[in-house]
Amino acid sequence: MATIAGDSTSTGRAKAETKVADATRGWRILQRVLLYIILILIALIFLIPLLWLVSTSLKPAAQLFTPQIEWVPRTITLENYSRLFSSQQTPIARWFVNSLAIATISTVLVLTVDALAAYAYARMEFRGRNVIFAIMLLTLFVPGFMFIIPNFLTINFLHLINNWAGVILPGLAGVFGVFFLRQFFEGLPKELEEAAMIDGANQLQVFYKVVLPLSRPALATLAVITFLASWNDFLWPLLILKDRNLQTLPPGLRTLQSAYTSEYGLIMAGAVLVAIPVLILYMMLQRYIVQSIASTGLKG
């Protein structure tokens, strides 16, 4: 009888544990479903303006202003894109190439300068290192527009007005890039660098052959941020580049909107062209960006 009672107790306990496990599993599945629903809703909030942008760029002029919201155009046309590329007043192809060249050159140079500076602050010992770095960080709290006049006077003194170099040079030593990469470098194990030095590598070889390959996620993240900032920059290229053929896309597209008329179809088509390279770059580097966010703690 005792054996039968013990078996009944064990069976009842097993059933109870199974019910608890099923309930826990069901709750986890419900949590995951709710999380996915929330993420989808957030994604839609960000995608809706982009989808409306594309939809408007494909509408003829007569369908741009209608009482009803039409996500799918009744008549899909590429007229806006055709007019954008065929107009002599808006050399959109040249502006696109100019923007791509300036943003690419800026990104490569910023990664080079910021990575070298960040490595020096992270690994090299020199007098006043922490004080200089703290002073540099203080400039992050200064509004960017306060640097416009000093930078313009400097570029004008160097005779770089109406020159791509005048657009690129002021943004080379980005304080945020130095800070971001320094935090990442400090999270790397020093043992790897010490092992390379024992094998005969100097400081520069350690930087290029050990540190940089391990820093691809951080470099990819900074590359996207820098490219996006340069690609979308409006005011500085507008001040520096006077020649229409040297102009970039954001200031160039401004000419589509005047004081009295606005070609909204053309503006939307131009905005689509502006968004495409950034989306492609992000999709290419998405894996590295996620790794950087997951591995960088921004600790001092």
SEKOLNU-270080 format. One record per residue (C-alpha): residue in three letters; x, y, z. Coordinates in pm, whole numbers, padded with zeros to 5 digits, always signed. Layout:
% SEKOLNU-270080
ALAXYZ;...
This chain:
% SEKOLNU-270080
MET+00000+00000+00000;ALA+00284+00236+00084;THR+00442+00164-00254;ILE+00116+00237-00436;ALA+00074+00562-00240;GLY+00433+00662-00319;ASP+00381+00595-00691;SER+00061+00800-00687;THR+00242+01089-00519;SER+00527+01076-00772;THR+00280+01062-01061;GLY+00087+01359-00922;ARG+00407+01558-00872;ALA+00522+01478-01227;LYS+00187+01590-01368;ALA+00204+01912-01168;GLU+00560+01981-01288;THR+00449+01911-01647;LYS+00161+02158-01613;VAL+00394+02421-01469;ALA+00644+02364-01751;ASP+00367+02388-02013;ALA+00236+02707-01855;THR+00586+02856-01846;ARG+00647+02758-02208;GLY+00314+02906-02312;TRP+00390+03230-02130;ARG+00729+03255-02299;ILE+00568+03201-02639;LEU+00310+03470-02559;GLN+00587+03710-02453;ARG+00776+03643-02778;VAL+00462+03699-02986;LEU+00388+04028-02805;LEU+00750+04136-02853;TYR+00733+04066-03226;ILE+00405+04257-03254;ILE+00556+04559-03076;LEU+00868+04546-03296;ILE+00655+04524-03612;LEU+00451+04826-03501;ILE+00769+05024-03429;ALA+00911+04923-03768;LEU+00591+05039-03940;ILE+00618+05378-03768;PHE+00960+05425-03930;LEU+00865+05267-04264;ILE+00541+05457-04325;PRO+00711+05788-04419;LEU+00951+05603-04650;LEU+00666+05411-04817;TRP+00469+05734-04862;LEU+00779+05896-05010;VAL+00814+05622-05272;SER+00440+05622-05344;THR+00430+05998-05399;SER+00733+05989-05627;LEU+00549+05744-05855;LYS+00231+05954-05886;PRO+00154+06194-06172;ALA+00105+06559-06081;ALA-00276+06532-06102;GLN-00285+06267-05826;LEU-00056+06434-05574;PHE-00337+06619-05393;THR-00651+06409-05347;PRO-00912+06406-05068;GLN-00845+06037-05003;ILE-00513+05891-04897;GLU-00387+05667-05177;TRP-00096+05449-05076;VAL-00092+05273-05413;PRO-00101+05519-05704;ARG-00388+05470-05948;THR-00142+05546-06226;ILE+00220+05452-06165;THR+00459+05667-06363;LEU+00832+05736-06375;GLU+00773+06086-06508;ASN+00914+06252-06198;TYR+01239+06056-06223;SER+01260+06121-06598;ARG+01213+06495-06550;LEU+01462+06495-06265;PHE+01740+06344-06476;SER+01659+06524-06801;SER+01641+06880-06663;GLN+01933+07106-06747;GLN+01867+07313-06435;THR+01907+07014-06204;PRO+02208+06798-06298;ILE+02095+06531-06054;ALA+02337+06266-06179;ARG+02635+06495-06124;TRP+02506+06592-05778;PHE+02462+06227-05692;VAL+02820+06145-05793;ASN+02949+06451-05604;SER+02765+06351-05287;LEU+02882+05990-05314;ALA+03244+06094-05369;ILE+03250+06349-05086;ALA+03075+06115-04840;THR+03304+05822-04928;ILE+03625+06026-04904;SER+03508+06183-04576;THR+03424+05842-04428;VAL+03760+05688-04519;LEU+03957+05985-04385;VAL+03751+06012-04065;LEU+03798+05640-03992;THR+04173+05675-04046;VAL+04222+05987-03832;ASP+03980+05888-03556;ALA+04115+05534-03528;LEU+04474+05654-03490;ALA+04377+05918-03234;ALA+04154+05680-03040;TYR+04427+05415-03023;ALA+04671+05672-02890;TYR+04428+05774-02615;ALA+04344+05411-02532;ARG+04690+05251-02526;MET+04969+05508-02526;GLU+05088+05677-02209;PHE+05182+06043-02239;ARG+05168+06346-02012;GLY+04829+06515-01996;ARG+04648+06242-02187;ASN+04338+06237-01970;VAL+04321+06617-01946;ILE+04345+06661-02322;PHE+04083+06392-02378;ALA+03848+06554-02123;ILE+03887+06895-02291;MET+03816+06733-02627;LEU+03500+06571-02491;LEU+03377+06909-02367;THR+03347+07023-02728;LEU+03066+06770-02771;PHE+02849+07000-02559;VAL+02909+07299-02788;PRO+02636+07346-03054;GLY+02768+07266-03399;PHE+02653+07592-03557;MET+02901+07782-03338;PHE+03187+07632-03542;ILE+03046+07746-03877;ILE+03200+08096-03879;PRO+03549+07990-03755;ASN+03553+07699-03999;PHE+03441+07921-04286;LEU+03709+08180-04209;THR+03972+07905-04195;ILE+03862+07750-04524;ASN+03851+08094-04685;PHE+04203+08169-04558;LEU+04324+07842-04712;HIS+04154+07936-05043;LEU+03941+07621-05039;ILE+03608+07788-05114;ASN+03432+07612-05403;ASN+03651+07307-05347;TRP+03566+06960-05221;ALA+03855+06983-04975;GLY+03680+07274-04807;VAL+03377+07052-04745;ILE+03573+06751-04624;LEU+03852+06894-04404;PRO+03650+07047-04114;GLY+03485+06715-04030;LEU+03795+06494-04027;ALA+03877+06489-03656;GLY+03535+06401-03519;VAL+03528+06401-03139;PHE+03249+06145-03122;GLY+03442+05904-03344;VAL+03753+05932-03127;PHE+03549+05876-02810;PHE+03353+05584-02958;LEU+03659+05400-03090;ARG+03859+05467-02774;GLN+03592+05296-02566;PHE+03595+05000-02802;PHE+03975+04973-02805;GLU+03986+04975-02425;GLY+03754+04675-02424;LEU+03996+04466-02631;PRO+04227+04231-02437;LYS+04576+04376-02401;GLU+04723+04023-02400;LEU+04677+03998-02777;GLU+04879+04316-02835;GLU+05145+04210-02587;ALA+05177+03874-02760;ALA+05225+04048-03096;MET+05494+04273-02947;ILE+05675+03971-02804;ASP+05677+03829-03157;GLY+05857+04142-03276;ALA+05575+04369-03394;ASN+05600+04741-03327;GLN+05314+04964-03209;LEU+05199+05053-03561;GLN+05201+04690-03676;VAL+05002+04589-03369;PHE+04748+04859-03453;TYR+04702+04756-03816;LYS+04736+04377-03784;VAL+04576+04310-03445;VAL+04357+04597-03329;LEU+04188+04702-03653;PRO+04077+04348-03758;LEU+03917+04305-03416;SER+03746+04645-03443;ARG+03544+04586-03760;PRO+03204+04618-03582;ALA+03297+04956-03430;LEU+03453+05080-03752;ALA+03146+04975-03952;THR+02916+05157-03709;LEU+03125+05474-03725;ALA+03141+05443-04105;VAL+02761+05441-04132;ILE+02727+05738-03894;THR+02994+05939-04077;PHE+02864+05857-04424;LEU+02510+05946-04322;ALA+02618+06279-04170;SER+02821+06375-04478;TRP+02556+06252-04722;ASN+02277+06450-04556;ASP+02480+06764-04485;PHE+02300+07066-04625;LEU+02433+07390-04480;TRP+02810+07343-04505;PRO+02821+07236-04875;LEU+02578+07519-04949;LEU+02822+07770-04798;ILE+03139+07629-04952;LEU+03038+07506-05299;LYS+02926+07788-05527;ASP+02958+07610-05861;ARG+02639+07422-05955;ASN+02843+07137-06103;LEU+03030+07087-05774;GLN+02716+07094-05558;THR+02586+06794-05362;LEU+02237+06646-05354;PRO+02079+06812-05044;PRO+02156+07173-05147;GLY+02091+07086-05511;LEU+01745+06950-05441;ARG+01664+07277-05267;THR+01640+07439-05610;LEU+01328+07230-05680;GLN+01140+07439-05424;SER+01107+07811-05483;ALA+00927+08090-05298;TYR+00613+08051-05509;THR+00603+07695-05645;SER+00711+07351-05525;GLU+00754+07049-05751;TYR+00654+06793-05489;GLY+00674+06498-05726;LEU+01029+06592-05822;ILE+01120+06660-05459;MET+00995+06316-05354;ALA+01182+06148-05641;GLY+01500+06329-05535;ALA+01445+06227-05174;VAL+01419+05863-05281;LEU+01754+05895-05458;VAL+01904+06045-05142;ALA+01776+05757-04927;ILE+01889+05467-05150;PRO+02269+05473-05086;VAL+02225+05502-04710;LEU+01984+05206-04702;ILE+02221+04996-04913;LEU+02517+05083-04690;TYR+02321+04998-04375;MET+02208+04662-04513;MET+02565+04578-04610;LEU+02704+04663-04264;GLN+02405+04566-04050;ARG+02574+04257-03906;TYR+02876+04457-03789;ILE+02658+04732-03643;VAL+02463+04482-03432;GLN+02789+04327-03311;SER+02922+04671-03217;ILE+02610+04761-03018;ALA+02621+04424-02841;SER+02992+04437-02754;THR+03056+04806-02684;GLY+02972+04914-02330;LEU+03099+05274-02355;LYS+03276+05238-02024;GLY+03541+05478-01908;
